[in-house]
Amino acid sequence: MKLIDQFYDWEWKPDPEVALKRIERAARNCYKSMMSVTPEESDEFLSGIMGRGHLSVIEHSDASVRFITNRGVTHELVRHRIAAYSQESTRYCNYGKEKFGSELTFIYPVWWSLIENAPQNIFKRSLEDDERNYLRLLELGWSPQQAREILPNSLKTEIVMSANFREWRHVFNLRCSKGAHPQIRELMLPLLKEFAILYAPIFDDVAWKYKCGGKKPRGKKTRYTIQQISRAFTSLINISDKRRKMFFDKLEGK
């Protein structure tokens, strides 16, 4: 039996300049505006469309990440539907074979170092029993897809996830929050920090929100002129005057 820490690795990490230029070109097509000349202008434009909530254009760039974690985490991960997944299969992977070391690999809980020896020992003994019984069932002629029925959530698995930038933002917003499961949150926070470094205009605000880098998003500017505000205020007064007149007319029986 083997216990390891969870981690992630990039499968497809698009070049930041290429990924951001692709988004900018698509976004500028909506306004038929000229492409930026300097990186600063490009960042300013992309920050602007993010501030306006024009998120459909960031779907033009994507990334792929391999997560090495437990099956409990992957059960949560695959609930994000606008993504592609390829996961290690317990139906076809026979962990009794030499290429797996003839043993099972499990993932440490992220709170492992915070608990005392007694619960640690219970956890380890449970996993040792699972491994022993799994391998024994294989010896008795059960197939991997049959023997897997006794495997726990803490079993190590690998899953490759590919998604566009908009979906990655959605994943980070849900899985980096304090309400997320600690196991998946610990996996996602450092990944979000990397996304924010590589593709700053797209992920800066999310990283800032969860205190793992990024920068404070700009406040939205008021787009109403003084004349528009004045007309709106006048309309409200007029409506109030009409209602007041209707009230007194009713009292007077008019």
C-alpha angles and dihedrals in degrees: 000000000000130000119198139169119255120249143159137230133195117254096177119012108177117217106264094228093049095044094048094043090053090055093045094050091050093047094047089052087068091058098027088230128154121268118256119267098204133036088243091058090047092051090047092052094047092046088052095054090046090052090052091051094244091151101150091081094061089064087080091078127057144175138203126219132184113218120200102195142113127298092249090064093047090052087061095041096056090057086080096091105191094073142076121245135191114182136185106261122228088195094065104022109089105201090193089072124099094245087067092044089252088275143092124253121213135187125242114238110245089240092055095112091049098059130079128252096261097064090039090057092048090051093049094047090051091053092046089053090049092052094046093049093045093052091045091053089052089052089052091057104267116143120236090255090056097042092049090074090087096048117115132228090257091068110124115248137169124223131178114212124192121186141150120257094260092057091046088056089052092049092050093047091055102034099041095052121106089248092061122100109274093234096058093037092058089051096049103043097067090042090053089051090056092048089051092052094047100038102023102166090054102042106022095098095049092049090049090050092056095038097243101117132292123103137271110279117242117258116252113258121233108249098194121106123224089251092054092050091048093051092048091050091049091051091053091052091049091051090050091050092051092050091047091052091048090051095052092041088056092050090052092048095245 
